[in-house]
Amino acid sequence: MGKVEALRLNAITKRFGGLTANDAVSFGVDQGEVVALLGENGAGKTTLMNILFGQYTADSGTVEVFGQALPPGNSRAALDAGVGMVHQHFTLADNLTVQENITLGAEPLFSPRLNRAGARARIAALSEKFHLAVSPDARVGNLSVGERQRVEILKALYRDVRILILDEPTAVLTPQETDALFATLRQATANGLSIIFISHKLHEVMAIADRVVVLRHGKLVGGARTEDTDTQALAAMMMGLEATPPNVAPANPGAALLELEDVSTPDIGSAPGLKSVSLALRAGQIIGLAGVSGNGQAAMADVLGGLRSPATGRIVLGGEVVQRWTPRDAVQSGIARIPEDRHKTGTIADFDLTENAILERYKGVPFSKGGWLNWRKSRGFAEEIIRKYDVRCPGADTPIRLLSGGNMQKLILGRVLEADPQVILANQPVRGLDLGAVNYVHGQLLEARGHGAAVLLISEDLDEIMALSDVIHVIAEGRLSPGFVRGEKTPAELGLWMAGQGFDARIPHAS
């Protein structure tokens, strides 16, 4: 019995003005197969999947699901055909609960006949099966980024999809959670589920995918079965050249530039606050903060960036205790922030690249004088970032919402680094970026360290933390571990601390 083709994309073309996002792209996915869709940021992957899911209408080409053509630009038709999508950027209602978000659109939300108990039981079963723990009663607006990603995955699985599009689904999962998710996805594909897997983590692609197709500048440039290729070959196919990670030389740390002394903050909903945390960010050093999403990382970043005040404890800047600490004070003191959520807190969607480039610096020289913005210098600054940081866009007057996530992140990175900061708060700085962009961002952070900046790298990717950090701390339920010198702890040992066991067992560490 031959294979059944679950999906066929036929010569899909999509243009946005003068930019061709997809150029006659064609490929298929068999029933029970995992196909990885690879490409650099801006290669057209998300646009292609939005066409498949009915959120965009192709200029030309067709989509077929199990031999039946889907009407273009119709998400309901895609859902009815069994197509589900977990977006890289969330499509959740912050004012609703987890259960309401998951059932929204699948059942009449406010019907008196709605079987809430049955829905709750099904969500609980899916959560346990897929190792995606989240409270069904939690308000989505109070969840961490990692918890929101879990809700997105559960939302798709709840609908009994036949074709599942996963756009960077593991970006906020621990290695253990990723392994558990992959095990369940393998069970699902054995039962006939077809998956399109979009990821920049090539080792994950090799672990889960049967086959790979690669886009470059909107065109399909190649493909292979994973058993016939390796990560180096895939990287070269994606980028047209070999990707080389930056060299991490030993650090030469200097004085503490920004410190927390025994700082505590209150819990907010299900998100824990800090519990008597002390931390020193030193000149010329990268401190890595590892942990499962939602364990106090947001509180740490908010306190250091002036967005949240300590309930107890002190903030020390350059050896002096801070009496007042607001976001403006932080910016004026040379504290630069790469925020966790580039859409919600990093940019303003309808502002263009010029406006977003000067968001934190629009007051004063060189961008304004006497209350008037200097648009010529502002635009020149944005164009310099676009050139220097390879932000792929039509121009500085482009609304930033039209950029891919990776290019948006490059603009934020340029905005931060061009301010010559003393301290960089880098919260998930490479989430969703391709391999070349990851290496570039890491190289820029290392260069800033070399120029004397103190860097706090907050990441749920242990590989990133262990490769880049001079000293590693783990945060769990708002508690901060001792500092571990790079190479001192194995991933498994750090995993114990991430699970909270290191604190309870009082695992010995180097002083």
SVG drawing of the C-alpha trace seen along z (x, -y; Angstrom):
<svg xmlns="http://www.w3.org/2000/svg" viewBox="-28 -75 69 77">
<polyline fill="none" stroke="black" stroke-width="0.4" points="0.0,0.0 1.5,-3.3 2.0,-6.5 -0.9,-8.9 0.0,-12.5 -1.6,-14.6 -0.5,-18.0 0.6,-19.5 1.7,-23.1 1.7,-23.9 3.8,-26.9 2.9,-29.2 3.9,-32.9 3.3,-35.8 4.5,-39.4 4.4,-42.3 4.9,-45.3 8.3,-44.9 9.3,-42.1 8.7,-38.5 8.3,-36.5 7.5,-33.2 8.5,-32.5 6.8,-29.5 7.3,-27.2 6.2,-23.5 6.5,-20.5 4.4,-17.8 4.1,-16.1 3.0,-12.4 0.6,-11.2 2.6,-10.3 5.7,-12.2 7.6,-15.0 9.0,-17.5 11.3,-20.3 11.1,-23.6 14.4,-25.5 15.7,-28.8 17.2,-32.0 15.1,-34.7 13.1,-36.4 13.4,-33.3 9.6,-33.1 8.8,-30.2 6.2,-31.9 4.6,-33.5 4.3,-30.2 2.7,-28.6 0.3,-31.5 -0.9,-30.9 -1.4,-27.2 -3.3,-28.1 -5.5,-30.6 -4.3,-33.8 -2.7,-35.1 -3.9,-34.7 -1.3,-33.6 -0.9,-35.7 -0.7,-32.4 -0.6,-28.7 -2.8,-26.3 -2.9,-24.3 -4.3,-20.7 -5.1,-18.7 -5.6,-15.0 -6.3,-15.8 -8.9,-18.5 -8.1,-22.1 -8.4,-24.6 -10.1,-27.9 -7.5,-30.7 -7.4,-33.0 -9.9,-30.9 -8.6,-29.9 -11.9,-28.2 -11.7,-26.0 -8.1,-25.1 -9.2,-24.2 -12.1,-22.1 -9.7,-20.3 -7.7,-19.3 -4.8,-21.9 -3.5,-23.3 -0.8,-25.8 1.3,-26.7 2.5,-30.2 6.0,-31.5 4.3,-34.6 1.3,-34.0 -2.4,-34.3 -4.0,-34.2 -6.5,-36.5 -4.8,-37.8 -8.0,-38.5 -9.3,-34.9 -8.2,-31.8 -6.1,-29.0 -9.1,-26.8 -11.1,-29.5 -8.3,-30.2 -8.0,-26.5 -11.7,-26.0 -12.2,-29.3 -13.4,-28.6 -13.7,-24.9 -16.8,-25.1 -19.4,-27.9 -17.6,-29.7 -20.6,-31.0 -23.2,-28.3 -25.1,-26.9 -24.6,-23.5 -20.8,-23.8 -19.3,-20.8 -16.7,-22.7 -15.8,-19.7 -15.3,-17.5 -13.1,-20.2 -11.1,-20.6 -10.5,-16.8 -9.4,-16.7 -7.0,-19.6 -5.6,-17.9 -5.1,-14.7 -3.3,-16.5 -1.2,-18.4 0.0,-15.3 0.5,-13.3 2.5,-16.1 4.3,-17.3 2.9,-20.8 2.0,-21.7 -0.2,-24.8 -3.1,-25.7 -6.4,-25.7 -7.7,-28.5 -4.8,-30.8 -5.3,-34.1 -3.2,-34.1 -2.1,-37.7 -0.4,-36.6 1.5,-33.7 5.2,-33.7 6.3,-33.4 7.0,-29.7 3.6,-29.0 1.9,-30.8 3.8,-28.6 2.4,-25.5 -1.1,-26.9 -0.6,-27.4 0.5,-23.8 -2.4,-22.5 -4.8,-24.7 -3.8,-23.0 -3.8,-19.4 -7.2,-20.0 -8.7,-20.2 -7.6,-16.7 -5.6,-18.1 -4.4,-15.9 -1.7,-18.3 0.2,-20.3 2.4,-23.2 4.9,-23.9 6.7,-27.2 9.7,-27.2 7.7,-25.1 10.7,-24.3 12.0,-27.8 10.9,-28.0 11.1,-24.4 13.9,-22.8 15.9,-19.9 14.0,-17.4 10.6,-18.9 11.7,-18.9 12.7,-15.2 9.3,-14.4 7.4,-16.4 9.3,-14.7 8.5,-11.3 4.8,-12.1 5.0,-13.6 6.6,-10.4 3.6,-8.5 1.2,-10.9 2.9,-10.5 2.8,-6.7 -1.0,-7.2 -1.1,-9.3 -0.4,-12.9 1.6,-14.9 3.9,-17.6 5.6,-20.6 8.4,-21.5 10.0,-25.0 13.1,-25.4 16.5,-26.9 17.9,-24.3 19.4,-21.9 20.1,-19.1 16.4,-19.1 15.6,-18.9 17.9,-15.9 16.2,-14.3 12.5,-14.7 12.3,-15.2 12.1,-12.5 12.8,-15.0 14.0,-18.6 13.1,-21.3 15.1,-24.5 14.0,-28.1 16.4,-30.9 15.1,-34.3 11.7,-32.9 12.7,-30.1 12.9,-26.4 16.7,-25.7 17.0,-22.1 16.0,-19.3 17.1,-15.9 16.1,-13.0 17.7,-13.6 19.3,-10.1 21.3,-11.3 22.6,-14.6 24.0,-16.4 23.8,-19.7 26.8,-21.2 25.3,-20.4 21.9,-21.8 23.5,-25.0 25.4,-25.4 22.1,-24.8 20.3,-27.4 22.9,-30.1 24.9,-29.3 28.1,-29.1 29.3,-27.4 28.2,-28.9 31.0,-29.5 30.3,-30.2 32.3,-33.0 35.3,-32.2 34.7,-32.7 38.0,-33.9 38.4,-33.9 36.9,-37.0 38.8,-39.6 36.1,-40.9 36.3,-44.3 34.3,-46.2 30.7,-45.5 28.6,-47.9 25.1,-46.9 24.2,-44.8 21.2,-43.3 21.7,-42.8 19.2,-40.5 16.4,-41.6 12.9,-40.1 9.7,-41.0 6.1,-39.8 4.7,-37.0 2.4,-38.1 -0.3,-35.5 1.5,-32.2 4.8,-33.9 7.1,-33.8 9.0,-36.9 12.6,-37.0 13.5,-35.4 16.4,-37.2 18.5,-37.4 22.0,-38.8 23.8,-39.2 26.7,-41.3 27.1,-42.2 30.7,-43.0 32.4,-44.9 33.8,-42.6 31.8,-39.6 28.8,-37.6 26.6,-36.2 24.2,-33.5 20.9,-33.0 19.4,-29.6 16.1,-28.2 12.7,-26.8 10.5,-29.6 8.4,-31.3 10.7,-30.9 11.6,-34.5 13.5,-35.5 10.9,-38.2 11.1,-39.6 14.9,-39.7 14.9,-41.6 12.2,-44.0 14.0,-44.9 17.3,-45.5 15.6,-47.5 13.6,-49.7 10.2,-48.3 9.7,-46.8 10.8,-48.0 12.2,-45.6 10.0,-44.9 13.1,-44.3 16.8,-44.6 18.9,-47.1 20.0,-48.0 23.6,-49.2 24.8,-51.1 28.5,-51.8 29.0,-51.2 26.3,-53.6 22.9,-52.5 20.1,-53.6 17.4,-55.7 15.2,-55.9 15.1,-53.4 12.8,-53.9 13.1,-52.8 14.3,-56.3 16.9,-56.2 18.1,-52.9 18.4,-54.1 20.2,-57.3 22.6,-55.2 23.7,-53.2 21.5,-50.1 20.3,-48.7 17.6,-46.1 16.9,-43.4 13.4,-42.4 12.0,-38.9 9.0,-39.7 10.1,-41.7 6.5,-42.3 4.8,-43.2 7.6,-45.1 10.4,-45.6 8.7,-47.4 5.6,-49.4 4.0,-47.5 2.7,-50.4 5.8,-52.6 8.3,-52.4 12.0,-51.3 13.2,-54.8 10.7,-55.5 11.5,-52.1 15.2,-52.7 15.0,-55.9 12.3,-54.7 14.5,-55.0 16.7,-57.9 14.4,-60.3 14.8,-63.0 18.0,-65.0 21.0,-65.1 21.3,-64.0 17.7,-63.1 15.8,-66.1 16.4,-69.7 14.0,-72.1 11.2,-69.6 11.5,-69.0 12.6,-65.6 15.5,-65.7 14.1,-63.2 17.2,-63.4 19.5,-62.2 16.9,-59.8 16.5,-58.2 20.3,-58.1 20.7,-56.3 18.1,-53.7 19.7,-53.3 23.1,-52.7 21.5,-50.0 19.9,-48.4 23.2,-48.4 25.5,-47.3 23.2,-44.7 21.8,-43.3 18.2,-44.1 16.4,-42.9 13.6,-45.3 12.4,-47.6 13.6,-50.7 13.7,-52.7 10.1,-53.9 8.7,-50.3 6.3,-49.5 8.2,-47.1 5.3,-44.7 6.0,-43.7 9.5,-42.4 10.3,-38.8 11.0,-38.1 14.7,-37.7 15.0,-41.1 13.0,-42.8 15.5,-41.3 18.4,-42.7 16.9,-46.2 16.5,-45.9 20.1,-44.6 21.4,-47.5 19.4,-50.0 20.9,-48.6 24.5,-48.2 24.8,-51.5 24.0,-53.3 27.4,-52.0 25.8,-50.6 27.6,-49.9 25.2,-47.0 23.2,-44.8 20.1,-42.9 19.8,-40.3 16.6,-38.4 16.2,-35.5 18.2,-37.5 18.4,-34.8 14.9,-33.2 13.6,-32.3 16.8,-33.3 18.5,-31.3 22.0,-29.9 23.8,-32.8 21.9,-35.4 22.5,-33.5 26.3,-33.5 26.1,-37.2 24.2,-38.2 26.6,-36.1 29.5,-37.8 28.1,-41.2 27.5,-40.4 31.1,-39.1 32.4,-42.2 30.4,-44.4 31.9,-42.3 35.4,-43.0 34.7,-46.7 33.9,-46.5 30.1,-46.0 28.5,-43.8 26.1,-41.4 23.3,-39.4 22.2,-36.6 18.8,-35.2 18.0,-32.1 16.1,-28.8 18.6,-27.3 21.3,-25.5 23.5,-25.2 23.5,-29.0 24.1,-29.6 27.0,-27.1 28.7,-28.3 28.6,-32.0 28.5,-32.6 31.6,-33.2 29.6,-32.5 26.3,-30.6 23.5,-31.1 20.3,-29.0 16.9,-30.5 14.1,-28.3 10.9,-29.5 12.6,-32.9 15.7,-31.4 19.1,-32.0 21.9,-29.4 25.5,-30.1 27.6,-31.1 29.3,-28.3 32.3,-29.0 31.8,-27.9 32.6,-24.2 32.2,-23.5 28.8,-21.9 27.4,-19.4 23.9,-20.0 22.5,-17.3 23.9,-19.0 22.5,-22.3 19.2,-20.5 19.0,-19.4 19.3,-23.1 16.7,-24.1 14.3,-21.5 14.9,-23.0 16.7,-19.9 20.1,-21.6 18.7,-24.1 17.2,-21.3 20.2,-19.0 22.6,-21.9 24.9,-20.6 28.4,-21.8 30.0,-24.3 33.2,-26.0 33.8,-29.2"/>
</svg>
